[in-house]
Amino acid sequence: MTFHDMMKSLHDPEEKSKLIESIVCDHLSRIRELYYWRGKRGKEVDFVVKNKELIAIEVKYREQRRYDLGGIMKFRNGFILTKDD
C-alpha cells in the first residue's frame, strides 16, 4: 500500500477500520505473541495475547450501535477497543 492509497483509505469507513486493526496488530505483535480465535459457531476475536492468562482483544472502529461480542464473551479477560477509546 502506498502512502497515497493509505491517505485515500482514511475517507472510507471500511478501509479505515481495517487500517486501525492493522495498526493494533502491529503494536501488539511487537510486545506479545499474537493468536486469533474462532469458535465452532463462527464467533471470533481479532487478537488473543497470552500473559499469565489469555486476554481477548476486539477492535471495533466503525460507528455501529450494536456489536457482535459473542467471541469475546467466551474469555474471562478481554478488551474492546472502540473509536471512542
N, CA, C and O atoms as a MOPAC input file, in Angstrom:
PM7 MOZYME 1SCF
protein

 N      0.85200 1    -1.16900 1     0.00000 1
 C      0.00000 1     0.00000 1     0.00000 1
 C      0.90100 1     1.23500 1     0.00000 1
 O      1.81100 1     1.35600 1     0.82000 1
 N      0.63600 1     2.13000 1    -0.91400 1
 C      1.41000 1     3.36400 1    -0.97500 1
 C      0.86000 1     4.37100 1     0.02600 1
 O     -0.24100 1     4.20300 1     0.55000 1
 N      1.62400 1     5.40100 1     0.28100 1
 C      1.16600 1     6.44900 1     1.19500 1
 C     -0.11200 1     7.09300 1     0.66100 1
 O     -1.03100 1     7.38000 1     1.42800 1
 N     -0.17100 1     7.32000 1    -0.64700 1
 C     -1.36100 1     7.91900 1    -1.26000 1
 C     -2.58800 1     7.03000 1    -1.04300 1
 O     -3.66300 1     7.52200 1    -0.70100 1
 N     -2.42300 1     5.72700 1    -1.24300 1
 C     -3.53400 1     4.79200 1    -1.01500 1
 C     -3.98100 1     4.82500 1     0.43800 1
 O     -5.17600 1     4.79200 1     0.73100 1
 N     -3.01700 1     4.89000 1     1.34100 1
 C     -3.34700 1     4.91900 1     2.76100 1
 C     -4.13000 1     6.18300 1     3.10800 1
 O     -5.11100 1     6.11600 1     3.84900 1
 N     -3.71600 1     7.31000 1     2.59300 1
 C     -4.42500 1     8.56000 1     2.87300 1
 C     -5.83200 1     8.53900 1     2.28000 1
 O     -6.77500 1     9.04300 1     2.88900 1
 N     -5.96700 1     7.95700 1     1.10000 1
 C     -7.27200 1     7.85400 1     0.46200 1
 C     -8.19400 1     6.95200 1     1.28600 1
 O     -9.39600 1     7.20100 1     1.37900 1
 N     -7.63100 1     5.92000 1     1.87100 1
 C     -8.43600 1     4.97500 1     2.64600 1
 C     -8.98400 1     5.59500 1     3.92900 1
 O     -9.95000 1     5.08500 1     4.49600 1
 N     -8.38800 1     6.67200 1     4.38600 1
 C     -8.87700 1     7.31100 1     5.60800 1
 C    -10.26400 1     7.91100 1     5.43900 1
 O    -10.92300 1     8.23200 1     6.42800 1
 N    -10.71100 1     8.06600 1     4.21100 1
 C    -12.04400 1     8.61000 1     3.95900 1
 C    -13.09300 1     7.51300 1     3.78200 1
 O    -14.28700 1     7.80900 1     3.73200 1
 N    -12.67600 1     6.28000 1     3.68800 1
 C    -13.57900 1     5.14200 1     3.52800 1
 C    -13.68000 1     4.42300 1     4.87600 1
 O    -12.69000 1     3.86800 1     5.35100 1
 N    -14.87300 1     4.42700 1     5.50000 1
 C    -15.00400 1     3.82300 1     6.84100 1
 C    -14.55600 1     2.36400 1     6.91400 1
 O    -13.94600 1     1.95600 1     7.90200 1
 N    -14.84900 1     1.58300 1     5.89000 1
 C    -14.43900 1     0.17200 1     5.87400 1
 C    -12.91700 1     0.05100 1     5.85300 1
 O    -12.33900 1    -0.72400 1     6.61500 1
 N    -12.28300 1     0.81200 1     4.99000 1
 C    -10.82500 1     0.78200 1     4.88900 1
 C    -10.16000 1     1.35900 1     6.13500 1
 O     -9.11900 1     0.86900 1     6.57400 1
 N    -10.75400 1     2.38300 1     6.69400 1
 C    -10.21600 1     2.99300 1     7.91500 1
 C    -10.23300 1     1.97600 1     9.05000 1
 O     -9.28600 1     1.88900 1     9.83300 1
 N    -11.31200 1     1.21500 1     9.13200 1
 C    -11.43300 1     0.18400 1    10.15700 1
 C    -10.32700 1    -0.86600 1    10.00700 1
 O     -9.72100 1    -1.28400 1    10.99400 1
 N    -10.07200 1    -1.28500 1     8.77200 1
 C     -9.01100 1    -2.26600 1     8.51100 1
 C     -7.63500 1    -1.70000 1     8.87200 1
 O     -6.78600 1    -2.40300 1     9.42100 1
 N     -7.43300 1    -0.43000 1     8.55600 1
 C     -6.15500 1     0.21600 1     8.86700 1
 C     -5.91900 1     0.26600 1    10.37400 1
 O     -4.81900 1    -0.02800 1    10.84300 1
 N     -6.94400 1     0.63400 1    11.12600 1
 C     -6.82100 1     0.69700 1    12.58700 1
 C     -6.52000 1    -0.69100 1    13.14800 1
 O     -5.67100 1    -0.83600 1    14.02700 1
 N     -7.21600 1    -1.71000 1    12.63900 1
 C     -6.96500 1    -3.07700 1    13.10400 1
 C     -5.52200 1    -3.49400 1    12.79900 1
 O     -4.88800 1    -4.16800 1    13.61100 1
 N     -5.01000 1    -3.10300 1    11.65300 1
 C     -3.61600 1    -3.41300 1    11.29600 1
 C     -2.62700 1    -2.71000 1    12.21600 1
 O     -1.60400 1    -3.28500 1    12.59000 1
 N     -2.92800 1    -1.47600 1    12.57900 1
 C     -2.05600 1    -0.72800 1    13.49700 1
 C     -2.02900 1    -1.39700 1    14.86500 1
 O     -0.96700 1    -1.53500 1    15.47200 1
 N     -3.19900 1    -1.81400 1    15.35000 1
 C     -3.27300 1    -2.51500 1    16.63900 1
 C     -2.48100 1    -3.81600 1    16.55600 1
 O     -1.73200 1    -4.14600 1    17.47500 1
 N     -2.64000 1    -4.55000 1    15.46600 1
 C     -1.91200 1    -5.80800 1    15.27300 1
 C     -0.40400 1    -5.57300 1    15.29200 1
 O      0.33800 1    -6.30400 1    15.94900 1
 N      0.03800 1    -4.56000 1    14.57500 1
 C      1.46500 1    -4.24600 1    14.53100 1
 C      2.00400 1    -3.93700 1    15.92400 1
 O      3.06300 1    -4.43000 1    16.31200 1
 N      1.27800 1    -3.13000 1    16.66100 1
 C      1.72400 1    -2.76500 1    18.01200 1
 C      1.76300 1    -3.99000 1    18.93000 1
 O      2.76100 1    -4.23000 1    19.60900 1
 N      0.68200 1    -4.75500 1    18.94900 1
 C      0.62500 1    -5.91400 1    19.84200 1
 C      1.69400 1    -6.94800 1    19.50000 1
 O      2.27900 1    -7.56000 1    20.39300 1
 N      1.94800 1    -7.14000 1    18.20900 1
 C      2.92800 1    -8.15400 1    17.80600 1
 C      4.35200 1    -7.78100 1    18.22000 1
 O      5.23100 1    -8.64100 1    18.25800 1
 N      4.57600 1    -6.53400 1    18.52100 1
 C      5.90100 1    -6.10300 1    18.98700 1
 C      6.12700 1    -6.42700 1    20.46500 1
 O      7.26900 1    -6.50900 1    20.91800 1
 N      5.03600 1    -6.61000 1    21.21300 1
 C      5.18800 1    -6.83300 1    22.65200 1
 C      4.77000 1    -8.22800 1    23.10900 1
 O      5.18000 1    -8.67600 1    24.18000 1
 N      3.96300 1    -8.91300 1    22.31500 1
 C      3.49500 1   -10.25200 1    22.68700 1
 C      3.29500 1   -11.10100 1    21.43800 1
 O      3.13700 1   -10.58600 1    20.33100 1
 N      3.30500 1   -12.40800 1    21.64400 1
 C      2.93000 1   -13.31300 1    20.56600 1
 C      1.41200 1   -13.24800 1    20.41200 1
 O      0.68300 1   -13.31000 1    21.40300 1
 N      0.93900 1   -13.12400 1    19.18100 1
 C     -0.49400 1   -12.95300 1    18.92700 1
 C     -1.13400 1   -14.23400 1    18.42700 1
 O     -0.51700 1   -15.03600 1    17.72600 1
 N     -2.38600 1   -14.40000 1    18.81000 1
 C     -3.20500 1   -15.50500 1    18.33500 1
 C     -4.53400 1   -14.94200 1    17.85700 1
 O     -4.89800 1   -13.80800 1    18.16400 1
 N     -5.24200 1   -15.76000 1    17.10200 1
 C     -6.57800 1   -15.43300 1    16.62100 1
 C     -7.48300 1   -16.54700 1    17.10600 1
 O     -7.05200 1   -17.69700 1    17.18400 1
 N     -8.73100 1   -16.23400 1    17.43500 1
 C     -9.64100 1   -17.26600 1    17.93100 1
 C    -10.93500 1   -17.24600 1    17.14600 1
 O    -11.51700 1   -16.18800 1    16.90600 1
 N    -11.38200 1   -18.43400 1    16.74600 1
 C    -12.68700 1   -18.60400 1    16.11000 1
 C    -13.32900 1   -19.83900 1    16.72100 1
 O    -12.74400 1   -20.92100 1    16.74100 1
 N    -14.55300 1   -19.64900 1    17.22000 1
 C    -15.27500 1   -20.74600 1    17.84200 1
 C    -15.98200 1   -21.62800 1    16.82700 1
 O    -15.97100 1   -21.34800 1    15.62900 1
 N    -16.59200 1   -22.69000 1    17.31500 1
 C    -17.28300 1   -23.65500 1    16.45600 1
 C    -18.44700 1   -23.02600 1    15.69600 1
 O    -18.77600 1   -23.46200 1    14.59300 1
 N    -19.06100 1   -22.01800 1    16.27000 1
 C    -20.22600 1   -21.38200 1    15.64000 1
 C    -19.86300 1   -20.10600 1    14.88300 1
 O    -20.73700 1   -19.30400 1    14.55700 1
 N    -18.59300 1   -19.92400 1    14.61000 1
 C    -18.16000 1   -18.79100 1    13.80400 1
 C    -17.86400 1   -17.51700 1    14.57300 1
 O    -17.45100 1   -16.52200 1    13.97800 1
 N    -18.06600 1   -17.52700 1    15.87600 1
 C    -17.71800 1   -16.34600 1    16.67500 1
 C    -16.20600 1   -16.20400 1    16.67100 1
 O    -15.48200 1   -17.19900 1    16.68200 1
 N    -15.73000 1   -14.96000 1    16.65500 1
 C    -14.28800 1   -14.76700 1    16.58200 1
 C    -13.83300 1   -13.58500 1    17.41600 1
 O    -14.62300 1   -12.73100 1    17.81700 1
 N    -12.52900 1   -13.56700 1    17.66300 1
 C    -11.87200 1   -12.47200 1    18.37800 1
 C    -10.68400 1   -12.06200 1    17.51600 1
 O     -9.94800 1   -12.90900 1    17.01000 1
 N    -10.50700 1   -10.75100 1    17.35600 1
 C     -9.42800 1   -10.25200 1    16.49600 1
 C     -8.05200 1   -10.70100 1    16.96500 1
 O     -7.25000 1   -11.19100 1    16.17000 1
 N     -7.77900 1   -10.53500 1    18.26000 1
 C     -6.45800 1   -10.87500 1    18.78800 1
 C     -6.60100 1   -11.52800 1    20.15500 1
 O     -7.47000 1   -11.16700 1    20.95000 1
 N     -5.73300 1   -12.49100 1    20.40800 1
 C     -5.62800 1   -13.09400 1    21.73300 1
 C     -4.15100 1   -13.05900 1    22.09900 1
 O     -3.30300 1   -13.53700 1    21.34600 1
 N     -3.85400 1   -12.49100 1    23.25600 1
 C     -2.48000 1   -12.46300 1    23.74400 1
 C     -2.41100 1   -13.28300 1    25.02300 1
 O     -3.37600 1   -13.36900 1    25.78300 1
 N     -1.26500 1   -13.87200 1    25.23600 1
 C     -1.08000 1   -14.67600 1    26.43700 1
 C     -0.14100 1   -13.93700 1    27.36500 1
 O      1.01500 1   -13.68100 1    27.02700 1
 N     -0.64100 1   -13.60000 1    28.52300 1
 C      0.16300 1   -13.01500 1    29.58200 1
 C      0.22800 1   -14.12200 1    30.62400 1
 O      0.80000 1   -15.17600 1    30.34700 1
 N     -0.32300 1   -13.92900 1    31.78800 1
 C     -0.49800 1   -15.03900 1    32.72200 1
 C     -1.74700 1   -15.81500 1    32.33600 1
 O     -1.85500 1   -17.01600 1    32.58700 1
 N     -2.68200 1   -15.11100 1    31.72500 1
 C     -3.91200 1   -15.70600 1    31.21300 1
 C     -4.07700 1   -15.26600 1    29.76800 1
 O     -3.33600 1   -14.41500 1    29.27600 1
 N     -5.06200 1   -15.85800 1    29.09200 1
 C     -5.38600 1   -15.40400 1    27.74800 1
 C     -6.22600 1   -14.13900 1    27.83800 1
 O     -7.17000 1   -14.06800 1    28.62500 1
 N     -5.88600 1   -13.15100 1    27.04100 1
 C     -6.61700 1   -11.88500 1    27.01400 1
 C     -7.10700 1   -11.66100 1    25.58700 1
 O     -6.31700 1   -11.62400 1    24.64400 1
 N     -8.41800 1   -11.51300 1    25.44800 1
 C     -9.02400 1   -11.28600 1    24.13900 1
 C     -9.08000 1    -9.78600 1    23.85700 1
 O     -9.36300 1    -8.98400 1    24.74800 1
 N     -8.81000 1    -9.42400 1    22.61900 1
 C     -8.86700 1    -8.01900 1    22.21200 1
 C     -9.66400 1    -7.93600 1    20.91900 1
 O     -9.32700 1    -8.57400 1    19.92100 1
 N    -10.71100 1    -7.15000 1    20.95100 1
 C    -11.57800 1    -6.95000 1    19.78700 1
 C    -11.50800 1    -5.48300 1    19.37700 1
 O    -11.68000 1    -4.59500 1    20.21200 1
 N    -11.25900 1    -5.22800 1    18.10500 1
 C    -11.17000 1    -3.86100 1    17.58600 1
 C    -12.47500 1    -3.54500 1    16.85900 1
 O    -12.84100 1    -4.22600 1    15.90100 1
 N    -13.16600 1    -2.51600 1    17.31800 1
 C    -14.43900 1    -2.08300 1    16.72400 1
 C    -14.33400 1    -0.59900 1    16.43700 1
 O    -14.64800 1     0.22600 1    17.29500 1
 N    -13.89700 1    -0.25700 1    15.24900 1
 C    -13.66700 1     1.15100 1    14.94200 1
 C    -14.83800 1     1.80100 1    14.20800 1
 O    -15.04300 1     3.01000 1    14.31000 1
 N    -15.59300 1     1.01200 1    13.48000 1
 C    -16.72000 1     1.58900 1    12.73400 1
 C    -17.80700 1     2.06400 1    13.67000 1
 O    -17.96600 1     1.54400 1    14.77500 1
 N    -18.55100 1     3.05200 1    13.22200 1
 C    -19.63300 1     3.59900 1    14.03700 1
 C    -20.85400 1     2.69000 1    13.93400 1
 O    -21.63000 1     2.77000 1    12.98100 1
 N    -21.00300 1     1.84000 1    14.91600 1
 C    -22.13100 1     0.92100 1    14.97700 1
 C    -22.71600 1     0.99400 1    16.37000 1
 O    -21.99900 1     1.18800 1    17.35100 1
 N    -23.99700 1     0.83900 1    16.44300 1
 C    -24.64800 1     0.82000 1    17.75700 1
 C    -24.53700 1    -0.55400 1    18.40300 1
 O    -24.35300 1    -0.66500 1    19.61500 1
 N    -24.65100 1    -1.59400 1    17.59500 1
 C    -24.60500 1    -2.95300 1    18.13000 1
 C    -23.37100 1    -3.66200 1    17.59200 1
 O    -23.06600 1    -3.60200 1    16.40100 1
 N    -22.69700 1    -4.30900 1    18.46300 1
 C    -21.52200 1    -5.07400 1    18.07100 1
 C    -21.78300 1    -6.54300 1    18.34000 1
 O    -22.50600 1    -6.89400 1    19.27300 1
 N    -21.19700 1    -7.39400 1    17.52800 1
 C    -21.24700 1    -8.82400 1    17.77900 1
 C    -20.09900 1    -9.15100 1    18.72700 1
 O    -18.94000 1    -9.22100 1    18.31800 1
 N    -20.43200 1    -9.34600 1    19.97700 1
 C    -19.41000 1    -9.57800 1    21.00100 1
 C    -19.40200 1   -11.02000 1    21.49500 1
 O    -18.81700 1   -11.32400 1    22.53500 1
 N    -20.05300 1   -11.90000 1    20.74900 1
 C    -20.13100 1   -13.29700 1    21.16700 1
 C    -18.78000 1   -13.95000 1    21.35900 1
 O    -18.61400 1   -14.76900 1    22.26300 1
 N    -17.81100 1   -13.60500 1    20.52900 1
 C    -16.48500 1   -14.20400 1    20.64500 1
 C    -15.76800 1   -13.78800 1    21.90800 1
 O    -15.22400 1   -14.62800 1    22.62400 1
 N    -15.76300 1   -12.51200 1    22.18200 1
 C    -15.03000 1   -12.00600 1    23.35200 1
 C    -15.67900 1   -12.46900 1    24.65300 1
 O    -15.00700 1   -12.55800 1    25.68100 1
 N    -16.95900 1   -12.75900 1    24.61900 1
 C    -17.66100 1   -13.20700 1    25.82400 1
 C    -17.21900 1   -14.61300 1    26.24400 1
 O    -17.52500 1   -15.04400 1    27.35600 1
 N    -16.52100 1   -15.31800 1    25.39100 1
 C    -16.02500 1   -16.66300 1    25.71700 1
 C    -14.76700 1   -16.61900 1    26.58000 1
 O    -14.32000 1   -17.65000 1    27.08200 1
 N    -14.20600 1   -15.44700 1    26.75000 1
 C    -12.96200 1   -15.29400 1    27.50400 1
 C    -13.22200 1   -14.64700 1    28.85700 1
 O    -14.14800 1   -13.85100 1    29.01200 1
 N    -12.40500 1   -14.99300 1    29.81600 1
 C    -12.52000 1   -14.41300 1    31.15400 1
 C    -12.07200 1   -12.94900 1    31.15500 1
 O    -12.68500 1   -12.10800 1    31.81300 1
 N    -11.00300 1   -12.65300 1    30.41800 1
 C    -10.46200 1   -11.29000 1    30.34100 1
 C    -10.46200 1   -10.82000 1    28.89600 1
 O    -10.15900 1   -11.58000 1    27.97700 1
 N    -10.80500 1    -9.55500 1    28.71500 1
 C    -10.77900 1    -9.03400 1    27.36000 1
 C    -10.96800 1    -7.53500 1    27.31400 1
 O    -11.38300 1    -6.90200 1    28.28500 1
 N    -10.65100 1    -6.98800 1    26.15500 1
 C    -10.79500 1    -5.55500 1    25.91400 1
 C    -11.49000 1    -5.36100 1    24.58000 1
 O    -11.27400 1    -6.11600 1    23.63200 1
 N    -12.31600 1    -4.35000 1    24.52300 1
 C    -12.91900 1    -3.93000 1    23.26800 1
 C    -12.38800 1    -2.53100 1    22.99200 1
 O    -12.66500 1    -1.59600 1    23.74300 1
 N    -11.63400 1    -2.39300 1    21.92600 1
 C    -11.09400 1    -1.09100 1    21.54600 1
 C    -12.06100 1    -0.46200 1    20.55500 1
 O    -12.34500 1    -1.03600 1    19.50300 1
 N    -12.56000 1     0.71300 1    20.89200 1
 C    -13.52200 1     1.38200 1    20.02600 1
 C    -12.98500 1     2.73200 1    19.57600 1
 O    -11.94700 1     3.19800 1    20.04600 1
 N    -13.70300 1     3.33300 1    18.67200 1
 C    -13.32500 1     4.64500 1    18.15900 1
 C    -13.25300 1     5.67600 1    19.27800 1
 O    -12.43900 1     6.59800 1    19.22000 1
 N    -14.08500 1     5.53100 1    20.28000 1
 C    -14.13500 1     6.48400 1    21.38100 1
 C    -13.05000 1     6.26600 1    22.42600 1
 O    -12.83700 1     7.13700 1    23.27000 1
 N    -12.35100 1     5.11900 1    22.39500 1
 C    -11.31900 1     4.82200 1    23.39100 1
 C    -10.07700 1     5.47900 1    23.00200 1
 O     -9.07200 1     5.36200 1    23.70200 1

